[in-house]
Amino acid sequence: MEFTRVGVIGAGTMGASIAVALANCGYQVLLKDVDEKALEKGIERIDKMFQSLVKRGLPMVEADQKRRHIRTALDYAELADSDLVIEAVLEKMEVKDAVFRELEAHCRPDTILASNTSSLSITEIASKLTHKERVVGLHFFNPAHIMKLVEVIAGLDTSDETVQKAIRFGESLDKLAVRVEECASFLVNRLLGRYMTEALWVLEEASVSVEEIDKAATDFAMPVGPLALRDMNGADIGLAVANFNFQEYGERFRPAPILAEMVKRNWLGQKTGRGFYVYDAETRKRAGVNTELLDLVKAKAGGFTSRFQAERLFLPMINEAFLALQEHVCAPEDLDPALVAGLGMRKGPLAMAEDMGFARCLEEMESLFSVYGERFRPAPLLKRVVRAGRTKLDFWAKDFPAKEAMLSK
């Protein structure tokens, strides 16, 4: 084991889940937060996670032993001997800046400092530090103790040694550790954003119901539909991410107006009891569709009407996958496994494109582009693949069987 002692900053949902993932694989974990109350809540989360692991088959004795690998701390000085520290605090640059300044002041010069950020710049996080070469992104997926993916992101100044250590660390957690070049929302959330936003544009046409959209997605490839997923994550968080991606990538990421309207009305999803669906106040179980939202959508319908097929939700994701390949965001053979591991998809976007046929993908995108504009402007790489007469992308599939076997463990 390359690392022994690992610190985790932040005892919230992600920090607690990361701590469980580490302890479950034998690491000694020091969990830090700002006060005892935050740590107590974090420990409550951790205990519940270990209970869920026991229900999934982990022996109780083993769970108790692993649980004891996690200690808590309030002082950064207690992290002085850590080999690696993972930051999992609020997704605001000023908060992360303060954390990393403290870490640099208290940790050894060779301690690797990692951020669990899902979208912020690793280069910017490192920019104010003296030892920029040891800062790296380690983006876990929620819940980190269950999901099989970690994205490893290098900033401009991150050393190759740091990246390789981070990849080996991710693999030691029995996860698919994928190197991702720095870009807004990295790989998986970037592609997910295109699919999630398209679902909202489809809904705004008022020709397909909430349930039909979600069912189409789950029948096609996903474990949960996009609108149900948005309710789980929160419309407010979804809007912030959508606006960020729109700012970074431009018109094809333009947020659907209905999302801002939902935030304005406090229809945030499960946490407020109303989103695309309505939820029982006590159990938070789904109790129907938000009919007020449907009435609002019908009143504001933009007039576009097209025959809806599930492929329309996934074509923007497929197109973004080809754009990511053009930009060398990841190794081609890592793209589909990352989406499968990070989102629980039954097949990745490149496999979807092969199944549909590249020529048909391009034809459908060009048809939708003529109606909806930039959201469906075909990626140049897709055009080249079609012009070359390709029916397979052997360059991406070569390592997939081995990765697929690892994900099925």
C-alpha positions as CSV (number, residue, x, y, z in Angstrom):
1,M,0.0,0.0,0.0
2,E,1.6,3.2,-1.2
3,F,-0.2,5.4,1.4
4,T,-1.1,4.4,4.9
5,R,-2.6,7.5,6.6
6,V,-5.2,9.4,4.7
7,G,-6.9,12.6,5.8
8,V,-10.4,13.6,4.7
9,I,-11.5,17.2,5.1
10,G,-15.3,17.6,5.5
11,A,-17.6,15.2,7.2
12,G,-20.6,15.9,5.0
13,T,-22.3,13.3,2.7
14,M,-19.3,12.9,0.4
15,G,-16.6,13.2,3.0
16,A,-18.2,10.6,5.2
17,S,-18.7,8.2,2.2
18,I,-15.1,8.7,1.1
19,A,-13.9,7.9,4.6
20,V,-15.9,4.6,4.6
21,A,-14.5,3.7,1.2
22,L,-11.0,4.2,2.5
23,A,-11.5,2.4,5.8
24,N,-13.2,-0.5,4.0
25,C,-10.0,-1.0,2.0
26,G,-7.7,-0.9,5.1
27,Y,-6.6,2.7,5.2
28,Q,-6.2,4.6,8.5
29,V,-8.5,7.7,8.1
30,L,-8.5,11.0,9.9
31,L,-11.7,12.8,9.3
32,K,-11.6,16.6,10.0
33,D,-14.3,19.2,10.2
34,V,-14.8,22.6,11.7
35,D,-16.6,21.6,15.0
36,E,-17.7,18.7,17.1
37,K,-21.3,19.0,15.9
38,A,-20.3,18.5,12.2
39,L,-18.1,15.6,13.2
40,E,-20.9,14.0,15.2
41,K,-23.2,14.2,12.1
42,G,-20.4,12.8,10.0
43,I,-19.9,9.8,12.3
44,E,-23.7,9.2,12.3
45,R,-23.5,9.0,8.5
46,I,-20.5,6.7,8.6
47,D,-22.3,4.3,11.0
48,K,-25.3,4.2,8.7
49,M,-23.1,3.4,5.8
50,F,-21.4,0.5,7.6
51,Q,-24.8,-0.8,8.5
52,S,-25.8,-0.8,4.9
53,L,-22.6,-2.6,4.0
54,V,-23.4,-5.3,6.6
55,K,-26.9,-5.7,4.9
56,R,-25.0,-6.1,1.6
57,G,-23.0,-9.0,3.1
58,L,-20.0,-7.5,5.0
59,P,-19.6,-9.5,8.2
60,M,-20.4,-7.5,11.3
61,V,-17.1,-8.2,13.0
62,E,-15.2,-7.0,9.9
63,A,-17.4,-3.9,9.7
64,D,-16.6,-3.0,13.4
65,Q,-12.9,-3.5,12.7
66,K,-13.0,-1.3,9.6
67,R,-15.1,1.3,11.4
68,R,-12.3,1.7,14.0
69,H,-9.9,2.8,11.2
70,I,-11.7,6.2,11.2
71,R,-10.7,8.8,13.8
72,T,-11.8,12.4,13.9
73,A,-10.0,15.8,14.3
74,L,-10.6,19.5,14.6
75,D,-7.1,20.8,14.2
76,Y,-5.2,20.8,10.9
77,A,-2.0,20.0,12.9
78,E,-3.3,16.5,13.4
79,L,-2.9,15.9,9.6
80,A,0.9,16.5,9.8
81,D,1.8,12.8,9.2
82,S,-0.8,12.1,6.5
83,D,0.5,10.6,3.2
84,L,-2.6,11.9,1.3
85,V,-5.3,14.4,2.2
86,I,-8.6,14.5,0.3
87,E,-10.7,17.7,0.5
88,A,-14.5,17.3,0.3
89,V,-15.9,20.6,1.4
90,L,-18.3,23.1,-0.1
91,E,-18.1,23.5,-3.9
92,K,-16.9,27.1,-3.6
93,M,-13.4,28.2,-4.7
94,E,-12.9,30.5,-1.7
95,V,-13.7,27.7,0.7
96,K,-11.3,25.3,-1.0
97,D,-8.6,28.0,-1.2
98,A,-8.7,28.4,2.6
99,V,-8.5,24.6,3.2
100,F,-5.6,24.1,0.9
101,R,-3.6,27.0,2.4
102,E,-4.1,25.3,5.8
103,L,-3.0,21.9,4.4
104,E,0.1,23.3,2.9
105,A,1.0,25.0,6.2
106,H,0.5,21.8,8.2
107,C,1.3,18.8,6.0
108,R,4.6,17.4,5.0
109,P,6.0,18.7,1.6
110,D,5.6,15.3,0.1
111,T,2.0,14.9,1.2
112,I,-0.4,14.7,-1.8
113,L,-3.2,17.1,-1.6
114,A,-6.3,16.1,-3.5
115,S,-9.7,17.8,-4.2
116,N,-12.9,15.9,-4.6
117,T,-14.3,18.8,-6.6
118,S,-16.8,17.8,-9.3
119,S,-16.1,20.7,-11.6
120,L,-13.7,23.4,-10.3
121,S,-10.3,24.0,-11.7
122,I,-7.5,22.0,-10.1
123,T,-5.0,24.5,-11.7
124,E,-6.7,27.3,-9.9
125,I,-6.9,25.5,-6.6
126,A,-3.1,24.8,-6.8
127,S,-2.2,28.3,-8.1
128,K,-1.8,29.9,-4.7
129,L,0.3,27.2,-3.2
130,T,4.1,26.8,-3.2
131,H,4.1,23.0,-4.0
132,K,1.7,23.0,-6.9
133,E,3.0,19.8,-8.3
134,R,1.4,17.7,-5.5
135,V,-2.2,19.0,-6.0
136,V,-4.5,16.6,-7.9
137,G,-8.2,16.0,-8.4
138,L,-9.7,12.8,-7.0
139,H,-13.4,13.0,-8.0
140,F,-15.4,10.3,-6.3
141,F,-19.0,9.5,-7.3
142,N,-21.8,9.4,-4.8
143,P,-22.0,7.2,-2.8
144,A,-18.2,6.9,-2.8
145,H,-18.2,3.7,-0.8
146,I,-20.3,2.0,-3.5
147,M,-19.7,3.6,-6.9
148,K,-16.8,2.1,-8.9
149,L,-15.3,5.2,-10.5
150,V,-12.8,7.9,-9.5
151,E,-11.7,10.6,-12.0
152,V,-8.0,11.6,-11.6
153,I,-7.5,15.1,-12.8
154,A,-4.1,16.8,-13.2
155,G,-3.8,20.6,-13.1
156,L,-1.2,22.4,-15.3
157,D,1.4,22.0,-12.6
158,T,0.6,18.6,-11.3
159,S,3.5,16.2,-11.6
160,D,3.3,12.9,-13.4
161,E,4.5,11.2,-10.2
162,T,1.5,12.7,-8.4
163,V,-0.9,11.6,-11.1
164,Q,0.4,8.0,-11.1
165,K,0.3,7.8,-7.3
166,A,-3.3,9.0,-7.4
167,I,-4.3,6.5,-10.1
168,R,-2.7,3.6,-8.1
169,F,-4.5,4.9,-5.0
170,G,-7.8,4.8,-6.8
171,E,-7.1,1.3,-8.0
172,S,-6.3,0.2,-4.5
173,L,-9.9,1.1,-3.5
174,D,-11.1,-1.5,-6.1
175,K,-12.2,1.4,-8.4
176,L,-11.8,2.2,-12.0
177,A,-9.3,5.2,-11.8
178,V,-9.5,7.2,-15.0
179,R,-7.1,10.0,-15.9
180,V,-9.2,13.0,-17.1
181,E,-7.7,16.1,-18.6
182,E,-8.8,19.3,-16.8
183,C,-12.0,20.8,-18.3
184,A,-15.2,22.1,-16.8
185,S,-17.2,19.3,-15.1
186,F,-14.4,16.9,-16.2
187,L,-15.7,13.8,-18.2
188,V,-18.7,12.1,-16.7
189,N,-20.6,15.1,-15.4
190,R,-19.9,17.0,-18.6
191,L,-21.5,14.3,-20.6
192,L,-24.3,13.7,-18.1
193,G,-25.1,17.5,-18.2
194,R,-25.9,17.3,-21.9
195,Y,-28.4,14.4,-21.4
196,M,-30.0,16.0,-18.3
197,T,-30.5,19.3,-20.0
198,E,-32.0,17.7,-23.1
199,A,-34.6,16.0,-20.9
200,L,-35.8,19.4,-19.7
201,W,-36.0,20.8,-23.3
202,V,-38.1,17.8,-24.2
203,L,-40.4,18.4,-21.3
204,E,-40.7,22.1,-22.2
205,E,-42.3,21.1,-25.5
206,A,-45.2,19.7,-23.5
207,S,-45.6,16.8,-25.9
208,V,-44.2,14.1,-23.5
209,S,-44.9,13.6,-19.9
210,V,-42.5,13.4,-17.0
211,E,-43.1,9.7,-16.6
212,E,-42.6,9.0,-20.3
213,I,-39.3,10.8,-20.3
214,D,-38.0,8.9,-17.3
215,K,-39.2,5.6,-18.6
216,A,-37.7,6.1,-22.0
217,A,-34.3,6.7,-20.3
218,T,-34.5,3.8,-18.0
219,D,-35.7,1.4,-20.7
220,F,-32.8,2.6,-22.9
221,A,-29.7,2.6,-20.7
222,M,-30.1,4.4,-17.3
223,P,-30.7,3.1,-13.8
224,V,-32.9,6.1,-13.0
225,G,-34.6,8.7,-15.3
226,P,-33.2,12.2,-15.7
227,L,-36.1,14.0,-14.1
228,A,-36.2,11.7,-11.1
229,L,-32.4,12.1,-10.8
230,R,-32.7,15.9,-10.8
231,D,-35.2,15.6,-8.0
232,M,-32.8,13.5,-6.0
233,N,-29.9,16.0,-6.5
234,G,-31.9,19.2,-6.2
235,A,-33.0,21.7,-8.9
236,D,-30.9,24.4,-7.2
237,I,-27.7,22.4,-7.5
238,G,-28.7,21.4,-11.0
239,L,-29.2,25.1,-12.0
240,A,-25.8,26.1,-10.6
241,V,-24.1,23.3,-12.5
242,A,-26.0,24.1,-15.7
243,N,-25.1,27.8,-15.5
244,F,-21.5,26.9,-14.9
245,N,-21.3,24.6,-17.9
246,F,-23.1,27.2,-20.1
247,Q,-20.6,29.8,-19.1
248,E,-17.7,27.5,-19.9
249,Y,-18.9,25.7,-23.0
250,G,-21.4,28.0,-24.6
251,E,-24.7,27.6,-26.4
252,R,-25.0,23.8,-26.6
253,F,-25.1,23.8,-22.8
254,R,-27.8,26.5,-22.5
255,P,-30.0,25.7,-19.5
256,A,-33.7,25.0,-20.1
257,P,-35.7,27.9,-18.6
258,I,-38.0,25.6,-16.6
259,L,-35.1,24.8,-14.2
260,A,-34.7,28.4,-13.1
261,E,-38.5,28.7,-12.7
262,M,-38.5,25.6,-10.5
263,V,-35.8,27.1,-8.3
264,K,-37.7,30.4,-8.1
265,R,-40.8,28.5,-6.9
266,N,-38.7,26.4,-4.4
267,W,-39.6,23.2,-6.3
268,L,-36.2,21.7,-5.6
269,G,-37.1,18.0,-5.5
270,Q,-37.1,15.6,-2.7
271,K,-35.7,18.0,-0.1
272,T,-38.6,20.4,-0.5
273,G,-41.3,17.7,-1.3
274,R,-41.9,19.0,-4.8
275,G,-40.0,19.0,-8.0
276,F,-40.9,17.1,-11.2
277,Y,-42.7,14.7,-8.8
278,V,-44.3,15.3,-5.4
279,Y,-43.1,13.5,-2.3
280,D,-44.6,12.3,1.0
281,A,-43.4,14.7,3.7
282,E,-42.5,12.0,6.1
283,T,-41.1,9.2,4.0
284,R,-40.0,11.3,1.0
285,K,-41.4,8.6,-1.2
286,R,-42.8,9.6,-4.6
287,A,-46.5,10.4,-4.4
288,G,-47.3,11.5,-7.9
289,V,-46.4,14.1,-10.5
290,N,-46.2,17.8,-9.9
291,T,-49.3,18.8,-11.8
292,E,-48.6,22.5,-11.2
293,L,-45.4,22.1,-13.1
294,L,-47.1,20.4,-15.9
295,D,-49.7,23.2,-16.2
296,L,-46.8,25.8,-16.2
297,V,-45.0,23.8,-19.0
298,K,-48.2,23.6,-21.1
299,A,-48.8,27.4,-20.7
300,K,-45.3,28.2,-21.8
301,A,-44.7,25.5,-24.4
302,G,-42.5,26.9,-27.2
303,G,-44.2,25.3,-30.1
304,F,-41.6,22.7,-31.1
305,T,-43.2,19.3,-31.6
306,S,-41.3,16.3,-32.8
307,R,-41.8,12.6,-32.5
308,F,-40.0,11.6,-29.2
309,Q,-37.7,8.7,-29.1
310,A,-35.3,7.9,-26.3
311,E,-32.3,8.4,-28.6
312,R,-33.0,12.2,-28.5
313,L,-32.0,12.2,-24.8
314,F,-28.7,10.4,-25.6
315,L,-27.7,12.0,-28.9
316,P,-26.3,15.1,-27.1
317,M,-24.3,12.8,-24.7
318,I,-23.0,10.9,-27.7
319,N,-22.0,14.1,-29.5
320,E,-20.3,15.4,-26.4
321,A,-18.4,12.1,-26.1
322,F,-17.0,12.6,-29.6
323,L,-16.1,16.2,-28.7
324,A,-14.3,14.9,-25.5
325,L,-12.4,12.4,-27.7
326,Q,-11.3,15.3,-30.0
327,E,-10.0,17.2,-27.0
328,H,-8.2,14.1,-25.6
329,V,-10.0,14.5,-22.3
330,C,-9.4,10.9,-21.6
331,A,-8.0,7.8,-23.2
332,P,-10.6,6.6,-25.8
333,E,-10.8,3.2,-24.2
334,D,-11.6,4.7,-20.8
335,L,-14.7,6.8,-21.9
336,D,-17.4,4.2,-21.9
337,P,-16.2,2.3,-18.8
338,A,-16.1,5.7,-17.0
339,L,-19.7,6.4,-17.9
340,V,-20.8,2.9,-16.9
341,A,-19.0,3.0,-13.6
342,G,-19.9,6.6,-12.7
343,L,-23.5,6.6,-13.7
344,G,-24.6,3.0,-13.6
345,M,-25.4,3.0,-17.3
346,R,-25.9,-0.3,-19.0
347,K,-23.9,0.9,-22.0
348,G,-21.8,3.9,-22.7
349,P,-22.3,6.6,-25.4
350,L,-19.7,5.1,-27.8
351,A,-21.4,1.7,-27.6
352,M,-24.7,3.4,-28.2
353,A,-23.4,5.1,-31.3
354,E,-22.1,1.9,-32.7
355,D,-25.4,0.2,-32.0
356,M,-27.3,3.0,-33.7
357,G,-24.8,3.2,-36.5
358,F,-22.6,6.2,-36.9
359,A,-24.2,7.3,-40.1
360,R,-27.7,7.2,-38.5
361,C,-26.4,9.1,-35.5
362,L,-25.1,11.8,-37.8
363,E,-28.3,11.9,-39.8
364,E,-30.4,12.2,-36.7
365,M,-28.2,15.0,-35.3
366,E,-28.2,17.0,-38.5
367,S,-32.0,16.7,-38.6
368,L,-32.4,17.9,-35.0
369,F,-29.8,20.6,-35.6
370,S,-32.0,22.0,-38.4
371,V,-34.8,22.4,-35.8
372,Y,-33.1,23.1,-32.4
373,G,-29.7,24.6,-33.4
374,E,-26.5,24.4,-31.5
375,R,-27.5,21.6,-29.0
376,F,-27.2,19.2,-31.9
377,R,-24.4,20.6,-34.1
378,P,-22.5,17.4,-34.9
379,A,-19.0,16.9,-33.6
380,P,-16.3,17.1,-36.4
381,L,-14.9,13.7,-35.3
382,L,-18.3,12.0,-35.8
383,K,-18.4,13.4,-39.3
384,R,-14.9,12.1,-40.0
385,V,-15.8,8.7,-38.7
386,V,-18.9,8.6,-41.0
387,R,-17.0,9.8,-44.0
388,A,-14.3,7.1,-43.4
389,G,-17.1,4.5,-43.6
390,R,-16.3,3.3,-40.1
391,T,-18.8,0.9,-38.4
392,K,-16.6,0.2,-35.3
393,L,-14.4,2.2,-33.1
394,D,-11.8,-0.5,-32.3
395,F,-9.6,2.1,-30.6
396,W,-12.0,2.5,-27.7
397,A,-13.2,-1.0,-27.3
398,K,-9.8,-2.8,-26.9
399,D,-9.6,-2.7,-23.1
400,F,-13.3,-2.7,-22.3
401,P,-13.8,-6.4,-21.5
402,A,-11.2,-6.3,-18.8
403,K,-12.6,-3.1,-17.3
404,E,-16.2,-4.5,-17.6
405,A,-15.1,-7.5,-15.6
406,M,-13.6,-5.3,-12.9
407,L,-16.9,-3.3,-12.7
408,S,-19.0,-6.4,-12.2
409,K,-17.1,-7.4,-9.0
